[in-house]
């Protein structure tokens, strides 16, 4: 696992975007795994800037989202389908037919989850997956005690996650109780992972994920088993890391030609 401590959200987005573009460029059928939440927004903005500058062309890629609320249709602005449409599909000029989000309104949710897994496989798998992290260590919507080898399925949201996400709903609206999420096993099948963390609210979860034991109690800790996991954190999110001096030392002493942040 490579950990880079970034100055701010803008630098985090730029490093993530350059890494993502270099991975996608090397793929014959580029597939990007996308995430909702506030943290990846600077990455999407940086990807859009690279495109505008003619340094990347994402028009032909496919994308798969991590998760969706059960019961919210794609035309509901609070759905993750709508969030991905605005922050990814429209901003990056992707073909909407090639951007996939689990369908939280399917009559048969179990069959829908399997169909989602099949669609990812049919696209050739995810080349690089963007991940945020929940304050309880979740990735996607894999709450603590999720199986480390889980696949796309229905999950019950943790009360803390629902409280954290209340900000996307009006005060008198309740956050859905259930979701569909790619499993930890599904996420781990992506060939590259980029986990983004910002703010002090994520500091404990990030430290547990990067430096704690691998445990279903901190689902993001499963990344320790991934061969190509890049972790980008701002100073606040990195504040509970014990080895931050080491991560800075590694960043300053990358072998020539291997610097992720200068790709
Ligand atoms: C939600 C999403 C996650 C996301 C997390 C953190 O729970 N399901 O994919 O990583 O929120 O979001 P934020 O980046 O806004 O803190």
Boltz pocket constraint, residues with backbone or C-beta under 6 A from the ligand:
constraints:
  - pocket:
      binder: B
      contacts: [[A, 35], [A, 36], [A, 37], [A, 38], [A, 39], [A, 40], [A, 66], [A, 67], [A, 131], [A, 132], [A, 133], [A, 134], [A, 138], [A, 139], [A, 140], [A, 141], [A, 161], [A, 165]]
      max_distance: 6.0
